């Protein structure tokens, strides 16, 4: 049965071929006028320059960690030499997924704006097709990497099922490592430019968003690509492979009593991912709309594709489960876990949409509060974000309970946790199309900016504004989806850590005490919760510091370059891009390294019991805070856009200025700290798993 891994490899290649075909389709469209081409080229150059400098910075840290892992493998504190090599391949693939997505996004922005000149549906298709390049690149690269490493470990490394499971769960650390740097660095860049451009441009100067007179407008559009595309691609790649790795490890441990079921339980998540790729590919062709579509129609168009893919995947998974797990008493429970994951992802997406879209009551009420000033907008947005955590927490909780007991968790604890891991894979199995709807957002946002800067006719800007507003909602939905799957994956990784740590402790004659009354566990819980807030504070502070520099630079140019406001002189766009680049690269290191150092130091001082407490505290706190930040930020953004659409005073009103202030608070919430937390809670788990041998060997307690 282990030879079925080749099916996963073939489906991964199919996803990459489809991504290539979609990219060729996007590039076949015209970029429009010479001015549109010039603006798009400037955005592309800025994004490429930033990523090159970011990757050089990250490469230095990667080399240091790689050397440490090689040394630990040599003294047998890391299981085998495959782990340092997989650390590198995971990081490279994670970064490559983001880079490819960004390259097509920066090529699609002007093409989307020009296509919107011909019709709303045409603009939607170009933006969505560019997003599908990102989506299918992520799942294609992810599945190919997993399958290739499985083949290497089994046929070249001659490892058994247990050894493969233990090794594979450690392989995610490189992808998580790269994803955190990409998300934090890109998030700092994009939100520094966005906040600086809005505060000086909209509030002080009273000029529209993406006005070519604003020196930060090009940096703002560059930021959409390096943060919301390249960073998001690396982020979701890490989520995707992490969920499959965790399910592989739990399958090997939970079904160790039966050799056939053990191998089959490891193959199942790979074939589920394969079925998800085929389902997402078919669903992507169903995304289209009418020219007279409003926001509800546009949302329905994207939902049609994602919901169809989820339903089709659920149907295909029935024979897969019944065939592979035929000898397991819990085979139907495993299938229920898959359905819970698929349904849970759709439900989290719906409730995220409800709390962040301006077609629903919460965001409209938030926009109305702007008439009373910036203070009420901030208060209302914080309250909205806090209330929005209820649904995701309940949905994930139900998924966990049903998946655990449905797969026999009452009698076989680890087997029950396999059900949770399978639910996470189910939630992410159709990531190809889910990520396409998410990556669509930044392309539509850039298209709107190019339409404004190049002075396209009003009806074109109305279409790009509609696509942009939809993109804000889909981006928020994508973040909610990623955070929900991160919670399930982090729980599975936590259990994998406990299993591996228990085995290593038994080799030295020690046992684990995971009771809450154990001081090490209790202190670990506090450290895990604290880590979430310190990490968020560093990310938010980095945005504030970088945005402050942009504010001063934009003010300086307005003051010292005569003729900017009269369209008689061109601002120095490159200065703002360079400021954002230097600020992001400088500020991204501290929060990223913190996530790696803290679990290791905690383990050395408090032992494996303290690390389990840390992982539990970080997972629970990080999940709730991430949902709160993402939804509050998304609501603030769409409340501002709802006002700009002519409601509650419209553009230029006092309510609009208050809405912009709310959006500047929400920007680092939803695009820097919030989405980075879902990587944090998985990175601390994978780092802890990789260094568990070191902790057991030298821990004080």
N, C-alpha and C positions, 0 to 999 in steps of 0.2 A: 504493500500500500504506500510505502514511503516514496515510491517512484511517481506517485501522483503529484509530487511537488513540481514536476515538469509542466503540469497544466497551469499552475500559478505563474510560472515563468513565461509561458506562451501568452497568457492573458495580460501580463505586465507589458510585454512587447506590443501587443495589440493596442493597449492604452497609449503607449508612446507613439505608435504609428498614427493613431487617431489625432493625437495632439499635434503632430507634424502636419497632417492634412488640414486641420483647423487653422493652423498658423499660416499656411499657404493661402487658404481661403481669405483670411483677414487681410493679408498683404496684397491681395489682388484688387482691393478697393483703393480708390483715389484718396490722397491726403488733402486734396482741396487746393486752395490758393497758395501762392508763394509765401504770403505772410503766415498762413497756417502751418506750412512746412517749416518755416523758420522757427516758429514758437515750439513746435513739436521737437525739432532738432535740438533746441536749447534745453528742453526738459530731458531729452534722452542723454545728452552729453553730461548734464549735471548728475543724473541718476547713475550712469556708468562710472563717472569719476568717484562718486561717493562709495559705491560698492567695491571698487578696486582698493580704495584706501581702507575700507572696513575689513575686507578679506585679508589684507596684509597685516592688520593689527591682530585679528583673530588667529592668524597662522602662527604668530609668535607664541601665543598662549597654548595653541594646539601642540606645538612641538614640545613645549615644557611638559605638558600632561602626558604626551606620548612617551617621552623618556622615562617619566615616573612609572608609568604602567609597565614598560619593558623591564625596569629594575624590579618591580614587585612580582612580575611573572617569573623572572630569573630566580628569585628567592622563594618562589611558590606561595606568595601571598595573594596572587591573582591566578585563577584556575589554569589558564593556558595562554600561549602567545597569540592565539587568534583574537583575543579581546583587544589588545592594543591596535592590531590591524583593523578590526571592525570599528574601533573608535574613530579612526581616520576616514574609513569609507562612509560611515554614517554622517560625519560632519561634511564631507565633500558632497554627498548626495543631497543633504539638507540644503546646503548653500546653493548647489546647482539648480535645485527645484525652484528656489526663490529667484535666482538669476534669470532662468529661462522665462519664468512668468513675467518678470519685470521687463525683459527685452520685448516681449510681444505687447505688453501693456503700453509701453512708451511708443510703440509703432502703431497702436490701434487708436490712440486718443484723437488725433486729427482725423483719422478715417471715420471714427464714430460721429464726430461733429459734421463732417461732410455728408455722411450717409443720412444724418438727421435732416439735412437740407432736402433730401429726396423723400423722407417719410419717417414717422416714429418707429414703425415696425422694423424698417431697414437699420435704423440706428441701434435699436434694441438687439438685433441679430448680430451686428458687428461687435458690439460691446460684450455680448454674452459669449460669442464664439472665441473672443480673445480670453475671456475668463475660463472657458473650457480648456484652453491650452494649458493654463496653470493647473486646473483640476486634474486633468488626465496625465500631465507630467508628474505631478506629486504621487498619484497612486501607481503609475507605471514604474517610476524609479523605485518607489518603496517596495512594491511587490517583487520586482526583479532583484533588488538587493537582498531581501529576506530569503528568496528561493535560492539564490546563488550561494549565500552563506550556509544555508541548510545542506545543500549538495556538497559543499566543501567539508563541512563538519562530519557529515555521514560517510561520504565515499573516500575522501582524502584523509580526514582526521580520524576516521574509524571510531567515532564517539558513539556511545549508546544513547537511547532516548533521554534518559535522565541528564546525561552530560550535555546533550544538545540543548535541552530546555534551560538548564542553568546558564550555559554560555550565551544563548540567544537573548535572554532577558537582560544580560549585561551589555549587549550590543547597542542598546538604544542610547547610551550615554553620549556618544559623539554627536548624534542627531540633536539631542536635547541641548547639548552644549552650544552648538552652532545656532540653533533656533533661538536660544535666549539672547545671545549677542545680536542676532539679526532683528529680533523683535524690539529689544530695548534700544539699540542704536538707531534703528529706523524710526521707532516711535518718538525718540527725542528729536530727531531731525524734523520729521513731519509736523509735530505739534509746536516746536519752536517757531518754525516758519509760519504756521497757520495762526497761532496766537499773536505773533508780532504783526503779521499782515492785517489781522482783524482789528487789533487795538488801535493802531495808528491810522490804517486806511479807512475802516468803516466808522469807528467811534470818533477819532480826532479830526480826520480830513473830510469825512462824510462822502467818500467815493465808494462805488459798488465793489462787491467781491470780484476778484480777478481782473480788476481794472489795470490796464497796462502801465498806468502812471505809478502804481505801487511797486517799489523796488523789490518787495518780498514775494510778488505773485509767482514768479518762476520757481523760486525756492519752495513755495507752497505746493505747486504742482509736482515738483521733483519729489517732495516728501511723501505725497500720496503713493508714489511708486516704490520708494525704498522702504517705506513703513508698511503700508496696507497691501502691497503686492509681494515684494521680496521678503519682508519680514513675516508676512502671513503665510507665504508658501513654505518657508522653513519651519514655521510653527506647526502647520497642519501635517507636513511630512513627518515631523517628530511624533505627533499625536497618532497618526496612522500606523507607523511601524511599531510604536510603543504598545499600542493595544494588541497587535498581533503577537509581538514578543511575549507579553504577559500571558496571553491565552496559551501560547505554546508551552511556557514553563509550567503553568498550572495544570494543563492537560497531562504533561509528563509525570507530575507529582500525584495528581488526583486519580489517575487510572494505572498506577504502577503495578496493581495487582493482576492486570491482564495485558500481556504483551501486545496483542492485536489492537485492543481498545486504546492502549497508550499511544501507539503510532497514529491511529486514526484520529484520536482527539487532538493531536498536534497538526495533522493535515487539514482538519476541518476549518480552522480559521483562515487558512490560506485559500481553500476553495470557496469559502464565503466571500472573501475579498475578490476573488475572480468573478463570482456571480454578480457582485456589486458593480464591478467594472462594466460588464456586459449590460446590466440594467441601466446604469447611469448613461452609457453610450446611447442606448435607445431612447431614454428619457430626454436627452439633450435636444433631440430633433422635434420635440413637442413644444418648445418654448417659442411662441410667436403671439402677436397681438394685433388688434385693429388700430387703424390710424387715429380714431377718435377716443382711444383708451384713456381713462383716468387712472389715478393711483391704484384703486382697487382692481381694475382690469390688468394693470401691469403686474401687480403682486400675484394675481390669479394665474397669469401666464407663467411666471416662474414657479409657482406652487405646483402647477400641472405637471411640469417636468420632474420636480423633486419627489412629489408624492407618487407619481407613476413608477419612478425608479425604485422607491422603497417597497411598494406593493409587489412589483415584479421580482425583486430580490427575495422577498419573503416567500414567494411561490417557488422559486428555483431552489431555495434552501431546504424545502420539505424533503425531496428525494435525497439530497446530499446527506442530511442528518439521518434519515431512516436507513440509508445504505451504509454509511461509515460507522454509525453508532448502533448498529442493529443488535449487538450483543449487550448493550447497556440498558439497565432497567429505567434509566432516567432519560432515554432518548427524546421523548416528547417534552420533557422538562427543558432539555437543551434547546429544542426548537422554540419553546415559549420564551426562553431567554433571548433568542435572536429577535423574535417579534417585539419583545419589550424594549430592546435596544433601538430597533428601527422606529417604533412608535414613540419612544421617549425622545429621540432626536427631533422628530417632527413636532411633538408637543412643545418641547423647549423652544424650538424655532417659532411656533405660533405665539406663545406667551411673550417671547422677546419682542416679536413684531407688535403685539398688542400694547406693550408698555413704551415702545419707542416710535411707532409710526404716527404721523399726524393725521391719519384717517380714523384714529380711535380717540376716546375721551381723555385718557391720562395726559397725552402730549398736548391736546387742545387746551386743557385746563392749565397746563404748565405755561403755554403761550399766553393765555389770558392773564396769568399772574404778573407778566412782564409790564402790564399797564401800571402796576403799583411800584415798579422800580427793580433794580438789580437784586436787592436783598430778598424780596419775596420769590424771585426766580431761583435763587440759590437754595433757599429753604425748601421750596416746592420740589425742585429737582432732586435734592437729597432724600426727601421723603418718598418720592416716586421710586428712586433706586432701591431704597430699603424695602418697600413693599413688594417690589418685583422679584425678590429672592424667594418668596413663598413657593411659587409654582415650580421652579427648577429643583429646589430642595425636595419637595414632595415627590416630584416625578422620579428623580434619581433614587430616592428612598424606596419607592415602590418597585423600581427596576431591581434594586439590590435585594429586597426581601423576596420577591417572586423568583428571581433568578437563582438565589441561594437555595431556597427550600425546594424549588422545582427540580433542581439537579441533585437532590439527595443530601443537602447540607446538614440535615438533622442527624444523619448517620455517618456521613463521610464529609468532614469539614472542608478539606481541600477540594474535593470534588464539587461541593456546593459553590466554592469560590471560583471554580472553573466556569460555572454558569454566569458569574458576574463578569469575568473576562470575556466570555462569548457575547454577552450583552453589549460590552464596549466595542467589540469588533463589528457587531451588527449595526450599532449606531453610526460607525464610520465606514461601513462597507460601500455605501453609495457616495463617498466623499467626492468622486469625480464630478458629479453634477452639483452637489452642495457647495463645494469650493468654487465652482464656476459662477454660481449666483453671487458668491461673496466677492470674488476677484473682479466681477463685472463692475462693482461699485466705484473703485478708484478710476477705472477707465472712463466711466460716465462722468465722474467729477472732473477729470482732466478735459474731457470733451466740452463740458460746460465752460470751463475756464478759457479754452482756446476759442470757443464761439464768442465769448465776451471780449477777449483781447484782440481778436481779428475783425470785430465789428460785423458779424454775420447778421442777417435780417432777424427781426423780432420773433417771427414764427419759429425760426431755427433754435433760437435761445429758449423759447418756451418748451420746445421738445427736449432739448438737452437738460433744461431745468427739471423736467418731469423724470427723465432718466436718472439724473443726479439725485433727486429726492428719493426715488426708488432704491438707488444704490446705498443711501444712508441706512435705509431699513434693512436691506439684504446684508449689509456689512454687520449691523448689530445682530441680526439673526445668525449670521455665520459665527460671530464671536460667542453667542449663547450656546450654539451647537458645539463649538470647540471646548468651551468650559465644561459643559455637561459630560462630554465624552472623557475629558481630562479627569473628572472626578471618579468615574468608573475605572478608568485605567490606573489611576493613582491607588485606588483601593486594591486592585489586582497586584500592582507592584509592591504594595505594602505587605501583602500576604506572601509574595514571592521572597521578599526580604526575610520575613519570619522563618519561612521554610529553610532557606539557605543558611541563615544564621544558626538555627537550631541544629542543623547537621554539622556545622563547623564547631559549635560549642560542644557537641557530644564527643568530638574527636579529642578534645582536651579535658574531658571529664567535667564539663560545666553544664548547667541548665539555665533556662530563661525564666524570669518571673515578670510577667506582663500585667500584673494586677495594678490598678490605679493607685493603690496604697503604697506601691514601691516608689520611694523617693526619686529614683532615677527616671522612671516612667513619667511621674508627675512633673518633674523639672523639664523633661523633654517636651511635654505637652506645651508648657509655657514658652519654651524656646521656639518651638514650631510656630505658635501663634504670633510671637514677637517677630520672627523672621519675615512673615508676610507683611507686617506693618513697616518694618525697617526697609525692606526691599521696595515697597510702594513709595515710601518717603524719599528714598534716593532717586527713584525714577521720576517722581513728580518734581522734586527739587532740581533735577537735571534739566527738565523742560523749562522750569521757571528761569533758571540761570541763562540757558541758551536763548530763550524768548526775549529776555531783558536786553541781550546784546542786539537782537534783531530790531527791537523797538528803538534803541538808540541809533542804529544804523539807518533805519527808514526816516526817522526824524531828521538826522543829519543830512540825508540826501534831499529831503524836501526843503531844507533850509539853505543848503550850500550849492545846489545845482539849479540855477534859474531856468524857468521854462517848463519844468516837469508838469505842473498842474495845468498848463496851457497847451499840453501836447507838443511843445516846441523843442523839448529835449528828452532824450531817452535815459531812464534810470540805469544805475549800475547794478544789473541783476546778479552778476557773478559774485559781487561782494557779499550779498546775502547768502548765496549758495555756499560760498566758502566758509562763512561764519557758522552756518548750520552744520556743515561737515565737520569742522574742527571741534565744535561744541559737542556733537553727538559722539564722536570717536573718543573724546577725552572723558566724557561723563558716563559712557556705557560700561566701562570696565569694573567700577566698584560694585554695582548691584549684581553683575554677572558673576564675578569672582566670589562674592558673598554666598551665593547659592551653592557653590562648590565647596568652600572652606568650612562653613558652619556645620554641615552634617558630619564631616570627618573629625573636626575638633570635638564636637559633641560625643561622638563615638569613642574617641580616645579617653575622654574624661569620664563619661557616664556609662560606657559600654553599650552593647547591643540593645539592652533594655531602654536606655535613654534615647537611642536612635529611633526605636519604634514609637516612643512617645512623641519625638520631634516630627516624624512622618505623619502621625495621626493628627497632631495639632496643626501642621502646615496644610494638610489636605482639607480638613474641615474648614478652617479659617480662610484659607486661600480660595476655596470654591465659593463661599458666600461673599467674600469681599470682591472677587472678580466679577460675579454676576451683578452685584450692586454698582460697581464702577462702570461696567460696560453699558448697563441699561440706563443709568442716570445720564451718562455722557451722550448716548444715542438720543435720548429724549430731549436734552438741551439743544442738540444740533438740529433736530427736526422741528422743535418749537421755534427756533430762530427762523428756519426756512418757512414755516407756516405764517409767521408774521410778515416775512418778505413777500409772500404770495398775495398780500393785501389785507390781511386780517389784523385786527387790534392795532390799527394805526399804520401798518405797512412800513415800507422802507423809509429810513430817515426819521421816524418818530422816536419819541422817548422810550416807548415800549420796545422798539427795534434795538436801540442801544442797550437796553437792559438784557434783551435776548442774546445779543452778541457777547455781553459779559458772561452770561450763563454758559454760552458755548465755549468760551475760552477756559472756563473751569472744567467743562466736560471733555474737552479735547484730550488732555493728558490722562483723564479717567479712562476713556473708551479706547484710546489708541496707543497708550504707552504702558501705564501701570496695570490696568485691567487685563488685557490680553496676555501680558507677560506672566501673570500669576498662574495661568494654566500650564505654562511651561515649567515654572518654578516648582510646582507641587509634584511634577513627574521627574524633574531633574534631581531634586534632593533624594528621591527614591532610587533612581538608577545609580547615582553617585554612591549612595549608601551600599547598594548591592555590590558594586565593583570593589569597594574598599572594605567589605565585611571581613575578609581574611586579615587585613591589617589591624582592624579594630579588635577582633578576637585575640590577636597575638599580643597587642601592647596596651589594651585598655586598662585604666586605673581601677575602675569598679567592675 
